[in-house]
Amino acid sequence: ILTGTNKGVSPVPINLRVYSPHVLNLTLVDLPGITKVPVGDQPADIEYQVRDMIMQFICKDNCLVLAVTPANMDLANSDALKLAKDVDPQGLRTIGVITKLDLMDEGTDARHILENRLLPLRRGYIGVVNRSQKDIDGRKDIKAALAAERKFFLSHPAYRHMADSMGTPYLQRVLNQQLTNHIRDCLPVFRSCLQSQLLALDKEAEEYKHYRADDPARKTKALLLLMQQFAADFEKRIEGSGDQVDTIELSGGAKINRIFHERFPFELVKMEFDERELRREISYAIKNIHGIRTGLFTPDQAFEAIVRRQIIKLKGPCIKCVDMVIQELINTVRQCTTKLGSYPRLREETERIVTTNIRDRESQAKDQVLLLIDVQVAYINTNHEDFIGFANAQQRRAQTNKKSIAGNQVIRKGWLTVNNISIIKGGAKEYWFVLTAESLSWFKDEEEKEKKYMLPLDNLKLRDVEKSFMSSKHAYAIFNTEQRCVCVCG
């Protein structure tokens, strides 16, 4: 409806009853058309306000949508049909109404639309011809307008064959019949829903059958029971419970877990470090610490200054993590107080007290987080096992070099007979072998120029082989961890 001094609108409806023997029993909600450009004193978001107002009515499943579109407008650009399709994609509860059929360009008609062939709707389309502004100014009455409408459909060659299913009177009868059928279809669902609500209310009323409003003991007992239930629900949502697990959505505790283990690490990863900028800061820090002197070694103060600045940057993600957890706790409190809906003041007071307590703890949590970061900034522990540093780097390099030297060191050399290795053909042969900590190599002779094979010793073991009393050679087998023999040597 129009409000204000010019063209403003309001969602508050005006209820108008029409008593007449010439009208059918119908309930209609006349909704405004979509306003694209604000005019007069309309706000800038008038389009979204009108759209929200319309959606409040047509999104209800028990509502029939009357999509009115002018005939001289392309049906594909109809705002009414677009909104109707958004809430009724199958077209089950949408009735199309085509107006201004008498204003179409000469030689054109809307026959393919009215025959439900262009954009089919289950309930079809109905064409009407309304009074023009000239007719209204000339005080043309409704009866004369209906007669003119009837004459138009009977005389038009494109609509003559469907004249009995066109016009305002036919639209009234169709709407009345459609509404009756729709009520009949929805009535069983309404009846079942009302019966369920009635049983729930009877069950709740049974609990208060012997309740005396003036009994303070019963009031106290009821209050304690409600608070215990609230506390149990809150604990279940935060701590988790195997009893009646919600499979539809995550509980408050699960969402907080995701904040800790998914969102918080993501916020840390989002912190971008410009490598060029960081190198520049390191360079300036080193030069500023040396001052006029030319330094021989990199000073620890430069390292600590840069590290402190990086640690301070963690305050933002940490505080944001606390804010997200606090908001999730407050949302959980609101969900748990839904069972107090029968006592609005108790629910409001419970939410206020618990939320205030959470907010108090929020400031303490942020203080502790900032204190922890300040502790890390105050003392840079370069002796930590995760910190490499100069001393640890030297130690690791020495261990690596030692391992490399040990791996290449020759343990033993000599002639060796290889009895059964599939790579070597021709049966048992004698080769010159070189044993190191990492491999066993075969050469053609002691000059070690022509290598025949190299066997890595990773995950391999050695086992003596039983020999006959006539044999003077010592034999052993090399096998892997799966007890599969690799070769037998002697």
C-alpha positions in Angstrom: 0.0 0.0 0.0 1.1 3.6 -0.5 2.3 5.5 2.5 4.1 8.8 3.3 3.7 12.0 1.3 4.3 10.5 -2.1 5.1 7.0 -3.3 6.3 5.1 -0.2 5.1 1.6 0.5 4.3 -0.4 3.7 4.0 -4.1 4.4 1.1 -3.5 6.7 -2.0 -4.9 4.9 -5.4 -3.1 4.6 -8.2 -5.6 5.1 -11.2 -4.8 2.9 -14.4 -6.9 2.9 -16.9 -6.7 0.0 -20.5 -7.7 0.6 -22.5 -8.2 -2.6 -24.7 -10.9 -4.2 -22.8 -10.5 -7.4 -19.3 -11.6 -6.1 -18.0 -15.1 -5.1 -16.5 -16.1 -1.8 -12.8 -15.4 -2.3 -9.9 -14.2 -0.3 -7.4 -12.2 -2.4 -4.2 -10.5 -1.5 -3.4 -7.7 -3.9 0.4 -7.4 -4.0 2.3 -4.5 -5.6 4.3 -4.8 -8.8 8.1 -4.8 -8.8 9.4 -1.2 -8.8 12.8 -1.1 -10.6 13.6 2.7 -10.2 12.7 4.6 -7.0 10.3 7.6 -7.6 9.0 10.2 -5.2 10.0 9.5 -1.6 10.7 5.8 -2.2 14.0 4.5 -0.7 16.8 3.3 -2.8 16.2 -0.3 -2.0 12.5 -0.2 -2.9 12.9 -3.1 -5.4 14.1 -5.4 -2.6 11.5 -4.2 -0.1 8.7 -5.0 -2.6 10.2 -8.3 -3.5 10.5 -9.3 0.2 6.9 -8.2 0.7 5.7 -10.4 -2.1 7.8 -13.4 -1.1 6.3 -13.3 2.4 3.0 -14.4 0.9 3.7 -16.5 -2.2 6.3 -18.7 -0.6 3.6 -20.4 1.5 2.7 -23.8 0.2 -1.0 -23.3 0.8 -1.1 -20.1 -1.3 -2.3 -20.0 -4.9 -0.3 -17.5 -7.0 -2.1 -15.3 -9.5 0.6 -14.3 -11.9 -0.7 -11.2 -13.8 1.1 -10.3 -17.0 0.2 -7.7 -19.7 -0.3 -9.2 -23.2 1.7 -6.5 -24.9 4.8 -7.6 -22.9 7.1 -10.5 -23.7 6.2 -13.4 -21.4 9.8 -14.2 -20.9 10.3 -10.9 -19.2 7.4 -11.2 -16.8 8.4 -10.4 -13.2 5.2 -12.1 -11.9 6.0 -15.4 -13.6 9.7 -15.1 -12.6 8.7 -14.8 -8.9 6.1 -17.5 -9.2 8.6 -19.9 -10.8 11.1 -19.2 -7.9 8.6 -20.4 -5.3 6.7 -22.9 -7.5 9.1 -24.4 -10.0 6.7 -27.1 -11.1 3.9 -24.6 -11.7 1.5 -26.6 -9.5 -0.1 -23.6 -7.7 0.4 -20.8 -10.3 -2.5 -19.4 -12.3 -1.6 -17.2 -15.3 -3.7 -14.1 -16.0 -3.1 -12.2 -19.3 -4.4 -8.6 -19.4 -4.5 -5.8 -22.0 -5.4 -8.2 -24.8 -7.1 -5.3 -26.6 -3.9 -3.2 -26.6 -1.7 -5.6 -28.6 -0.2 -4.4 -31.9 -2.3 -5.0 -34.9 -1.8 -8.4 -36.5 -0.6 -10.0 -33.2 -2.4 -12.0 -30.6 -1.7 -14.1 -27.4 -3.4 -17.3 -28.7 -0.3 -19.5 -28.1 -0.1 -18.2 -24.5 -3.8 -18.7 -23.7 -3.7 -22.2 -25.2 -0.9 -23.0 -22.6 1.7 -23.8 -25.3 4.4 -21.1 -24.8 5.1 -21.4 -21.1 2.9 -24.2 -19.8 1.3 -24.0 -16.3 -0.6 -26.8 -14.8 -3.6 -24.5 -14.0 -3.3 -22.7 -17.4 -3.9 -19.1 -18.4 -7.0 -16.9 -18.5 -7.3 -13.7 -20.6 -9.2 -10.6 -19.4 -9.9 -7.2 -20.7 -10.1 -4.5 -18.0 -11.5 -1.0 -18.2 -9.1 1.6 -19.6 -8.4 4.9 -17.9 -10.7 6.6 -20.4 -13.5 4.2 -19.4 -13.0 5.0 -15.8 -13.0 8.7 -16.4 -16.1 8.3 -18.5 -17.8 6.5 -15.5 -18.3 3.3 -17.4 -19.8 0.8 -14.9 -18.7 -2.7 -14.3 -21.7 -4.3 -16.0 -21.0 -2.4 -19.2 -17.3 -3.3 -18.9 -18.1 -7.0 -18.6 -20.4 -6.8 -21.7 -17.7 -5.1 -23.7 -15.2 -7.7 -22.6 -17.5 -10.5 -23.7 -18.1 -8.9 -27.0 -14.3 -8.6 -27.6 -13.6 -12.3 -27.1 -16.6 -13.3 -29.2 -15.6 -11.0 -32.1 -11.9 -11.6 -32.1 -10.9 -14.3 -34.6 -8.0 -15.6 -32.4 -10.1 -15.9 -29.3 -13.5 -16.7 -30.6 -13.1 -20.5 -30.1 -12.1 -20.1 -26.5 -14.4 -17.2 -25.5 -16.3 -19.3 -22.9 -13.0 -19.8 -21.0 -12.0 -16.2 -21.1 -13.1 -13.1 -19.3 -13.4 -11.8 -15.7 -16.6 -13.9 -14.8 -14.8 -17.1 -15.9 -11.7 -16.0 -13.9 -13.9 -15.6 -10.8 -15.5 -19.0 -11.2 -12.1 -20.7 -11.8 -10.5 -19.0 -8.8 -13.5 -20.1 -6.6 -13.2 -23.6 -7.8 -9.4 -23.8 -7.6 -9.5 -22.4 -4.1 -12.1 -25.0 -3.1 -10.1 -27.8 -4.6 -6.9 -26.5 -3.0 -8.5 -26.3 0.4 -9.8 -29.9 0.0 -6.4 -31.1 -1.0 -4.6 -29.4 1.9 -7.2 -30.1 4.6 -5.9 -33.6 5.5 -2.5 -32.2 6.1 -3.8 -29.3 8.2 -6.0 -31.7 10.2 -3.0 -34.0 10.9 -0.8 -31.0 11.9 -3.5 -29.6 14.2 -4.1 -33.0 15.8 -0.3 -33.4 16.5 -0.2 -29.9 18.0 -3.3 -30.7 20.1 -1.8 -33.9 21.4 1.4 -32.0 22.3 -0.6 -29.3 24.1 -2.7 -31.9 26.0 0.5 -33.7 27.1 2.0 -30.4 28.3 -1.2 -29.4 30.0 -1.4 -32.7 31.8 1.9 -31.8 33.6 0.2 -28.7 35.0 -3.1 -30.4 35.9 -2.4 -30.2 39.6 -0.2 -27.1 39.4 -1.2 -24.3 41.7 0.0 -20.9 40.5 0.1 -19.6 44.1 2.3 -22.4 45.4 5.9 -21.1 45.7 7.3 -24.6 46.2 6.0 -25.7 42.8 7.3 -22.6 41.2 10.8 -23.2 42.6 10.7 -26.8 41.6 9.6 -26.0 38.0 12.3 -23.3 37.7 15.0 -25.8 38.9 13.9 -28.5 36.5 14.0 -26.0 33.6 17.5 -24.8 34.5 18.7 -28.3 34.9 17.4 -29.2 31.5 19.0 -26.1 30.0 22.4 -27.0 31.5 22.1 -30.6 30.3 21.3 -29.5 26.8 24.1 -27.0 26.7 26.6 -29.6 28.0 25.4 -32.1 25.4 25.8 -29.7 22.6 29.3 -28.6 23.6 30.8 -31.8 25.1 29.0 -34.2 22.7 26.8 -37.2 23.5 26.0 -40.5 22.0 22.4 -40.2 23.1 20.1 -38.8 20.4 22.8 -37.7 18.0 21.8 -34.9 15.6 22.4 -36.1 12.0 21.1 -32.9 10.3 23.6 -30.3 11.4 26.7 -29.8 13.5 26.4 -29.1 17.2 28.0 -26.2 18.9 30.9 -28.3 20.1 31.6 -29.7 16.7 31.6 -26.3 15.2 34.0 -25.0 17.8 36.3 -28.0 17.0 36.2 -27.0 13.3 37.2 -23.5 14.3 40.2 -24.7 16.3 41.4 -27.3 13.8 40.3 -25.9 10.4 39.4 -22.3 10.5 42.2 -21.1 12.8 45.0 -22.8 10.8 43.4 -21.4 7.7 43.6 -17.9 9.2 47.3 -18.4 10.0 48.0 -19.6 6.4 46.2 -16.5 5.0 48.9 -14.4 6.6 51.0 -13.5 3.6 54.6 -12.7 4.0 56.4 -10.7 1.2 59.7 -12.4 0.9 61.3 -9.4 -0.7 60.0 -7.1 2.1 61.2 -9.6 4.7 64.7 -9.7 3.2 64.7 -5.9 3.1 63.7 -5.7 6.8 66.4 -8.2 7.8 69.0 -6.3 5.8 68.1 -3.0 7.4 68.0 -4.6 10.9 71.5 -6.0 10.5 72.9 -2.7 9.2 71.2 -0.6 11.9 72.5 -2.8 14.7 76.1 -2.6 13.4 75.7 1.1 12.9 79.0 2.7 11.8 80.9 -0.5 12.2 81.2 -3.2 9.6 80.1 -6.5 11.2 81.8 -9.8 10.8 78.9 -12.0 12.0 75.1 -11.7 11.8 74.0 -10.3 15.2 71.4 -12.1 17.3 69.6 -8.8 17.9 68.6 -8.6 14.2 67.2 -12.1 14.2 65.2 -11.4 17.4 63.8 -8.1 16.1 62.5 -9.7 12.9 61.1 -12.7 14.8 59.3 -10.5 17.3 57.6 -8.6 14.6 56.4 -11.8 13.0 55.1 -13.2 16.3 53.1 -10.0 17.0 51.3 -10.5 13.7 49.7 -13.7 15.3 47.5 -11.5 17.5 45.0 -10.9 14.8 44.2 -14.5 13.9 44.2 -15.5 17.6 41.7 -12.8 18.7 39.5 -13.6 15.7 39.5 -17.3 16.8 38.3 -16.2 20.2 35.6 -14.1 18.7 34.3 -17.0 16.5 34.2 -19.4 19.5 32.4 -16.8 21.6 29.8 -16.3 18.9 29.3 -20.0 18.6 28.8 -20.3 22.3 26.1 -17.6 22.2 24.4 -19.3 19.3 24.4 -22.6 21.3 22.8 -20.8 24.3 20.0 -19.5 22.1 19.4 -22.9 20.7 19.2 -24.4 24.2 16.7 -21.8 25.4 14.1 -22.7 22.8 12.6 -25.1 25.3 11.9 -22.1 27.5 9.6 -20.6 24.9 6.6 -21.0 27.1 8.2 -18.6 29.6 9.4 -15.6 27.5 10.7 -13.6 30.4 12.5 -16.6 31.9 14.1 -17.3 28.5 15.1 -13.7 28.0 16.6 -13.5 31.5 18.5 -16.8 31.1 20.0 -15.7 27.8 21.0 -12.4 29.3 22.7 -13.9 32.4 24.5 -16.7 30.5 25.6 -14.4 27.6 26.9 -11.8 30.1 29.0 -14.5 31.8 30.3 -15.6 28.4 31.3 -12.0 27.5 33.1 -11.7 30.8 35.1 -14.8 30.1 35.7 -13.5 26.6 37.8 -10.6 27.9 39.7 -13.0 30.2 40.4 -15.3 27.3 41.7 -12.5 25.1 43.9 -11.3 27.9 45.4 -14.7 28.3 46.0 -15.1 24.5 47.7 -11.7 24.4 49.8 -12.6 27.4 50.9 -15.8 25.8 52.0 -13.9 22.7 53.8 -11.3 24.9 55.6 -14.2 26.6 56.8 -15.5 23.3 57.9 -12.0 22.2 59.8 -11.4 25.4 62.1 -14.4 25.2 63.1 -16.1 21.9 64.2 -19.6 22.7 66.8 -20.5 20.2 67.7 -23.7 22.1 64.4 -25.3 21.2 64.6 -28.7 19.4 62.5 -27.3 16.5 65.0 -24.4 16.0 68.0 -25.3 13.9 70.3 -22.4 14.7 74.0 -22.3 14.0 75.1 -25.0 16.6 72.4 -27.5 15.5 73.1 -26.8 11.9 76.8 -27.7 12.5 75.8 -30.8 14.4 73.5 -32.0 11.7 76.0 -31.4 9.0 78.7 -33.3 11.0 76.3 -36.2 11.4 75.5 -36.2 7.7 79.1 -36.1 6.7 79.9 -38.9 9.2 77.1 -41.1 7.8 78.3 -40.4 4.3 81.9 -41.3 5.2 80.8 -44.5 7.0 78.6 -45.5 4.1 81.5 -45.2 1.6 84.1 -46.8 3.9 85.3 -50.3 2.7 84.9 -52.9 5.4 86.4 -55.9 3.6 87.7 -57.1 0.1 88.4 -60.5 -1.3 87.4 -63.3 -3.6 83.9 -64.6 -3.3 81.9 -67.4 -5.0 78.3 -66.6 -5.8 76.2 -69.7 -6.2 72.6 -68.7 -7.1 71.8 -65.2 -8.1 69.4 -64.9 -11.1 71.3 -62.0 -12.6 74.5 -63.9 -13.0 74.3 -66.7 -15.6 76.4 -69.7 -16.0 76.2 -71.1 -12.4 78.6 -70.5 -9.5 81.6 -68.2 -10.3 84.3 -66.4 -8.4 84.3 -62.7 -8.3 86.2 -60.0 -6.5 83.9 -58.4 -3.9 84.0 -55.1 -2.0 81.9 -54.8 1.2 80.8 -51.4 2.5 78.3 -50.4 5.1 75.7 -49.7 2.3 76.4 -52.3 -0.4 78.1 -55.5 -1.6 79.7 -55.2 -5.0 81.0 -57.8 -7.4 84.0 -57.1 -9.8 85.6 -59.2 -12.5 89.0 -59.0 -10.8 90.9 -57.2 -8.1 91.5 -54.2 -10.4 87.9 -53.2 -9.7 87.4 -51.7 -13.2 84.5 -53.9 -14.4 81.6 -54.0 -12.0 79.3 -57.0 -12.4 76.7 -56.3 -9.8 76.0 -54.2 -6.7 73.6 -55.4 -4.0 72.2 -52.7 -1.7 72.2 -53.9 1.9 69.1 -52.0 3.0 66.6 -54.3 4.9 68.9 -57.3 4.2 70.2 -59.9 6.7 73.0 -62.5 6.8 72.6 -66.1 7.8 75.2 -69.0 7.9 74.4 -71.9 5.5 75.0 -75.5 6.6 77.8 -77.2 4.6 79.0 -80.7 4.2 81.9 -81.9 6.3 84.0 -82.3 3.1 83.7 -78.6 2.3 86.4 -76.3 3.5 84.7 -73.0 2.5 82.5 -70.9 4.7 79.0 -70.2 3.1 76.3 -67.8 4.0 73.0 -66.6 2.6 71.7 -63.0 2.2 67.9 -62.7 2.6 65.4 -59.9 3.0 62.9 -59.2 5.8 60.3 -61.5 4.1 62.7 -64.5 4.5 63.2 -64.6 0.8 66.8 -65.6 -0.1 68.6 -63.1 -2.3 71.8 -65.1 -2.9 74.2 -67.7 -1.4 77.9 -66.8 -1.2 80.9 -68.7 -0.1 
